[in-house]
């Protein structure tokens, strides 16, 4: 079968290769791949910025945003041939920390977790893949064209879950949310916020292309002039930062009103300095009882929530997020940004 493989830590090694078909082990599903989402993490891996191959291997299959259809399933697994599924990304560490032992492997304390396509486990960028039944999530069969958005949606399911938990430390009745960045994560954050009945504002530097339209279709306000103008218009109770741009991170922290919550989902590059009034930031956080937290990955509960969110979302709107679909043999195009890109997906069906 065909698969996209790379040598972790070595840029320019991503290549289409012929590898052996996988053989499902005990309790595993055999899945025919449909699509693979490509995100910033995949591009960083392909550039050699990080990544860890399986023990004893020099290369690994990339890909963590999966979608496929079950070809075979073990008896009693709860799955059947034809089921639409995604594979969970992370696995708990072999000698689990307290969080992993309780199913919260997204909050692993010792860093010994494993991740498909990223850390010591082959990913989902192959025409066939296997997955343990307990780490597969069934999707509504009508989501075959947009189910590849499941993994990023799980990140937002976790983010909103954490916002709710933090807010519950006191009376919490948010009215507005400001999302910075109108990429897939930002747009899905805004979509959930809109369905929660919040006044949603999105800030992004693009003033044309599909992003303003996608935000408007949610009934949300789109801002491209400046972060300051977006903050003034939104007066947000919640900020979800989805760019990782260093200056925006600190702008986001300072944007909320009293008892505000800022959720950081974007990862900032190291080595870039920005001027910050640290005393002013500290003063505001303390005197307003604000909270700033970071979030990454998702556990099984968040995946279940994400499956529900996808099933309830407007299908046409979700399809509009996927602005490019490229065949596997032209995979390089998926790793090169183009004007108007929101989400790029690789078609693994061979059709």
Helices and strands as residue ranges (DSSP letters): E 2-6, E 15-18, E 28-38, H 40-46, E 60-61, E 65-72, E 84-87, E 90-91, H 98-101, G 105-107, E 114-116, E 120-121, E 128-132, G 133-135, E 136-138, G 141-143, G 147-149, H 150-167, E 176-180, H 184-195, E 199-203, H 210-217, E 221-223, H 227-234, E 238-241, H 246-253, E 261-264, H 278-287, E 291-294, H 300-312, H 315-321, E 322-327, G 328-335, E 343-347
